[in-house]
Amino acid sequence: MARSAFVALGFRCSGAHPMFTLSLRQRRRVLVADLVSTAVFPLAITGATAAVPDVTAQLPGTAALGPWIVLAYNGLFAAALLPAGAMADRLTRTRFFAVGNIVVATTGVLSALAPDLWSLVALRAIGGVGAAMCAAGGSSMVLAVYPPEERRRVYGYTGAVLGGSLALGPVVSQALMAVGGWPLVFVAPGAVAALAAVATIGIPGLRSPGLHQKFDLAGAVLFGGVVAALVTALGLGFGAGVPWWAPTGLIVLAAAGAACLLRVERQASDPAIPVDLLRIPAYRAYAVATGAFMGMLVVGLTVLPQLGAARSMHSGRAAAMLSLLTVPSTVLPLLASRLARRLARPLVTSSLFACAITAAVLQVTSRPTALLVAAGVIGLCLGLTEGVPDGQALKYVPPPARRSRRRDVRHDADEPGNVHPGRCHRGDVSPRPLVRNGGRRGRVPRSRPHSPARCPASRYIGTVRALRAGT
């Protein structure tokens, strides 16, 4: 979900994706390795969420570290995703993907053997970085070997595996805990990640020769830090046992990082974050909606099990609660896509209001029945809007080539002596001055607009191009 949201909203998780010619069997092996690795991420989140009460009760350490078992994984995953995408395109894709899965597998096994909560949180943070390497490396591999006309089918497979793993995660986690206790919850995703790493044996490295373009590393790191701070603040929340200054400080840190990010991206020649798209109101609204829904999912997976444990909720009801939160994201996307054709805006708006009302109700009561109803409402909203705000925002994202041309035109037009292409200036090659009109700043109005169709120079250039095309 996180990877698809980043891509749909125009964020460059990776750079150019040159095509590599592989046999059909090798391409299928690439896809299978990516799908196996994709199934690990939801299981790692839901499994750790279900195991938090038992882990905090059995391992030495303060109980306040319990939520960080999930928050460290999610936060480091979000922070490392963009830099990992850049590294995947500049290194050997297959090896990068395999190393990420090995990191996930190793941290999973070591987490089962963790002596205390501090060690477990540190291992989970490293595992989040490995998960980011898996997501970025797998996406880079698939885009490098599958042509554009086949990627829709590939994304369908990825969405099916991701949704199925997310829906079955709570049930599988409870079954693993019943069989081998909480350590098995960390070992099982690690074993699946090891299978994904083994599946890459024999696949070519898929390294792009000559890819030396500079990546906006500062923007990627700042963006990752802002997302990690927000995810952690949402996961902590405000309530009993949580000092008020912890989430408040993270929110302030995220706001300061966002301000620095805007300044850095405006000065970057090739920004990793599409700051210019934020000027489009519809894109900005759908981007905020996407972030809100992702935040509700993270908070639901983190906070609802803690509230259930505080209310002594039975393990079966806890698994049902998490299933109500995750299953709709698997069974409702098809209905959501059909509703979004005509009702995208009302669907997103009503779902946001429903999530806000549910959050307000949980501030008043946290009975087990209320938790089950809240999980069902939030899951229904997430399922009915799965991919809807992403797809709507994607309509306002121009192709990369067009965006780069517009950025170059804007930089060129800001330089004195340059003429905006496609516009004929009769003798005036300098930018129009800014003057005060009735107390407002504005440009000097032209007496008559110069349309390229009427401009003699434009007609001459068009005639020359037509003659060249004919010859």
N, C-alpha and C positions, 0 to 999 in steps of 0.2 A: 504494500500500500504506500509506504513512504517513497519508495523508488519511483513508482508510477506517478505519484503526485508531483514530485520534483520535475520529472520529464514533461508531464502535461502542462505544468505552469511555466515552462520555458527555461527552467534552470538547467545549466549545462553540467550534468553529472559527468560527462566525458566529452571529449572533443570530436574531431573528425573520425569517421568510421569507414576506412577503405575496405573494399570487398576482397576477401580471400577465396580463391577457388579451391574448394574441397569436394571430395566425393560425397554422395548422398549418405553413406554410412557414417562418415566422419562428422557431417553436419548434424545428424541425428544424435551422435554421441555428445556433441557439444550441447545440444538442447536438453538431453537427458541429464547431463551433469548439472546444468543450470537449474532444472526443475527439482532435482533432488536437493540441491542447496537451498532453493527457495522454500522448501517445506520445513527447513530447520528454524527459520526466523520466528514464525508465529508460535511454534511449539516451545521455543526457548523462552518466549515472553509469558505465555499462559502457564507453562509448567513451573517457572520460577515464581509466578504470582501465587499459584496454588500451594507452593511449598513454603512460602514465607512464614506462616505461623509455626509449622513444625521446626523449621530451621532456627528461628529465633528462640524457640523453647529448648533446643538441644545443644546448640553451639554456644560457647562462652562469648560474652560481649553484650553491650547495651542493646536493648530492644529497639532503640531509635534507629539502629542500622538496618533493621528489617526492610523498610521500603527501598533502601538504597540497593538492595539486591536486584531490583527491577530497574530503578532509576539510573543506576550507573550503566547498565547495558543499553537502555534506550538513549540516554544522553550522549554517550560516546559514539553510538551508531549514527545519530543525527549529525554530530560534529565532524565525523570522519568521512561522511559519504561523498561530499564534493571533492576534497583532496584525493580520496581513493579513486574516484573516477578519472581524475587527471593523471594519476600515476598508472592506472591500468592501461590507458591509451599510449603512454610513453614507454612502458616496459612490456615485457612479454605477457600477453593477456592470459594465456593458459596457466603459466607459472604463477602469476599474481593471484589468479582465482584459486589455484591449488593451495598456495601458502595461506590465504585467508581461511579456507576450510580446515587446514591443519591447525591454525591458531584456534578456531572454534572447537575442534575436536580435543585439542590438548587442554584448553581451559575448562571444557566440560568435565573431563576426567579428573583434573585437579580440583575442580569445585566440589566434586563428591568426596574428596579427601581433605577438604579445607579444615584446619584445626580451630579456626575461630571466625567470627563474622567479618572482622577487618580483612582477613585474607580472602574470604569469599567475595566481598564487594570489589576488591582489587582485581580478582580473576574475572569477575563479571564485566568490569570495565574493559579489560583487555579483550574479552570475548566480543564486546560490542564493536571494537575496532576491527576484529576479524570478520564479524558479520557485515560491516560496511565494505570490506575488501571483497567478500563473496558477492554482495549485491552489485557493486560496481564492476568487478571483473566478469561476472556472469553476463551482465547486460552488454558489456563491451564485446565479449566473445560472440554473443548471438547477433548483435548488430554488424559484426565484422564478417560473418559467414552467410547470413540470410539476406537476400535482396529485399528492397522495400515492399514489393508486391506480396511477399510471403510473411511479412512481419506481423500483420494483423492476426493471422492464424497462430503464430508463435505467442503473441501476447495473450490470446485466448487460452492457450495451454497454461501460461504462467498465472493468469488470473484464476483459473480453475484450481490449480494446485495451491495457490496462496489462500484462496477462500476456503477450500476444503481443510487445509491444515489449521487455519484459524478457527474454523467451526469445530473440528474434532479435537483441538488442543486441550480444552478443559476435561473432556471425557478420558482422553489418553493419559493426561497427567494424573487424574485420580486413579486410573487403573495402575499406572506405574508406581504410585505411592502405596497402593494397596499391596502390590507384589514385593517391592524392594525398598520402600521408604523413600524419603526425599532425595537421597543420593542418586537413585535411578533416574530421577527427573532431569538431572544434569548430564548423566552419562548417555542417555538415549539420544538427545540431539547431537551430542558429540560423535556418537557412532554413525549417525546419518551423515554428518558433515565429513567424516572420514571416508564414507562410501563415495561422496561427491568428489573428494580429492583423488581417490583411486580411479574414478571414471575418466579422469583427464589423462591417464597414462596412454601414450601412443597418439595423442592429439597434437598436431603441430603447435608451435609456440604462438603464432599469430602476432608477430611483432611488426609494427609499421616502420619501414625504413624512411628516414628523412623527415620524421615528425618532430621538428624542433621548435615549433611555435611556442611563444611564451604564454604561460597560463597565469591567470589572475589568482595567484596563491593567496595574497593578502585578503582579497574579497571572499575566497572560499573559506579561509580560516575564520574570519570575522563572522560570516554567515553561520558556520557550524557552531561557533561559540554562542551566538544569539539563540539558535534553535535549542542547543543543549541547555542553556540557562532557563529558557521558557518551559521546556519539557520537565526539567527538574522542579521548577517552581510549581507547575501544575500538579506534578505527582505528590509533592509535599503537602500542598494545600494549607489552609488555615484552620486549625482546630486544636483539640486537647492533645498535649504531648509534643506539639510542634511550636517552637519559639517563633514569634511573629516576625522577628528580624530575618529569619532564614529565607522564606519565600519572598519577603519584601526586598531584601538585598539582591536576590537573583533577578527579580523583575526590574529593579533599577539598573543592574548590570546589563541586562538584555536591552533596555532602552538606550543606555549609553553606547553599547555595541552597535545597535541599529543606526544611531546617528553617525558613528564613525564609518559604518558600512556604506551609508549613502554618500558620504564625502569621498571615500576611496573609490567607489564604483563610478562616480561622475568624472573622476580624473583618469580612470583607466582607459587605455586605448581599446582593449578588448575585454570588457567586463564579463565576469562569470555570472553575475546576477542581473537580470533584465530590469534595471531600475527605471529605464525609460518607459517600460510597459505599465508601471504604476501610475503614470499620468492618465491612463485610460480608466474612467470610473468603473465600467463594467468588469474589466479585468481585475481591478483592485478589489471590488466587492466579492467576486468569485474566489479570488486568492485568499482573502480573509476567511471566507466560508470554508474553504478546504482546510485551512489551518485550524479553524474552530472544531470541525468534525474530527480531525486527527487528534486534537487535544482531548475531546470527549472520549475517544477510544482509549487513549493512554491513561487518562484519569480513571475511566471505568475499569480497565484491567488492573490498575494499581490500587485504587481506593476501595472499590466495592468488596473485594475479598477481605480487606482489613476490617471494614465495617461488619462483614458477616462473621469474622472470627471474634470481634468484640462482642457480638450478640450471641455467641456460642452456636452459630449455624452449623447444622450437620454437613458432613462432607458431600453427601448426595445433593443437598439443596444448594451448596456452594457451586458444585459442578453445573447444576441446572441454571444457576444465575449467570455464570460465565457463558453457558451455551446460549441463553437468551440474548446475551450481548454480542455474540460472534456469529451465530448461525444465520441470522438475516442477511449478513453481508455475503453469504454464499448463495442463498436461494432467491434473493430479490433483485439482483442487478439487472436481469433481463426485463423485469417489469419496470424497473427504474429507467432503463434506456428508452422504453416505449413512452412512459409518462413524460420524460424530459423533452420529447419532440415538440410538445405544445405547452407543457406546464413546468418548464425548468425553473423559472423564477419563483412561482408560488410554491413549488415543491421544496426548494432550498430554503426559502424564507420560513415556511410553516415548520419545517424540521428544526431550524435553528431556534424558533420560539418554543417548540416542544422540549428541546434539550435544556433551554434556559429555565423553563418552568419546572422541569424535573429536578434540575440542580437546586432550585429554590426550595422545593418540597423536601429534599433530603437535608436541607439545613434545619428543618423543623423536626423531622422524625427519621429514625433509622431502624425501624422494626424490620424483621426478616421479610414480612410480606411487602413492605414498602420497597425494600431493596430488590426483590424479584420484579415488582412492577416497574421500578426505575430502570433495571437492566433491560426489560422487555421494550420499554419506550425508546430508550437510547439505541438499542440494537435495531429496532424498526426504523428509526430515523437514519441510522448509518446505512442500513441495507437499501432503503429507498433513495438515498442520495449517493450510493456507491458509484464513483466516477462521474457524477453529474456536474458538480462545480468544476472538476478538472476539465471535462470536455467543453463546457461553456467557456471557460477561460482560454482554452486552446484556440477557440475561434478568433480571438483577438491577438494571437501571437503570430506575427508575420514570419515568413521563412527566414532562415539565418542570413542568406545572401541579401535579401531585401533590407533586413535590419542593418547589416554592415554598410550597405550603400547609403541608407539614410543617415547613419552615424557619420560616414565620411563626408556626405554633403553638408551636414550640420557643422562639422569642423572646418570644412573648406569655406563655407559661407561666413563663418565668424572671422576669417582672415581678410584684412583690407586688400582690395584689388582683385578679389576673386568674384566671379559671377556665378550665381546659382544656376546649375544646368537645367535646361528646359524652360528657362524664363529669359526673355529678350529684354535687355536694358539698353535703351537708346541713349548711348553716350554716358550713362551713369553706371560706373563699375564699383562704386563704394556702397556699403550698406546704408540704408535710409536712417537718418539721425533720429534720436529720441527727443521729443519735445514735450512740453507741458500743454495739454489741451484742457482748459477748464479745471486745472488742478490735478489732472490725471496724466500719467505718462503714456505716451502712445507714439506710433510712427506717423510720419507725415503722409496724409492720404494722397494717393495718386489721382491725377485728373482722369485717367482712363486706364483700366487694366490692360496689360499687354498679354494677350493670349498667344500661346505658341502657334495656334492654327492661323492667326492673322499676321504673325511676325514674318517679314520677308526673309530674315536670316533663317528662321526655322523651316520655311518652305524651301529655301535653297538647299539646306542640309538634307531634307527629306528627298528632294529630287536627286541629289548626288547618290544617296544610299540606294534609291530605286534603280538608278542606272548601273551601279556596281552589282547589285543583286541580279540584274538582267544579264550582265556580261559574265 
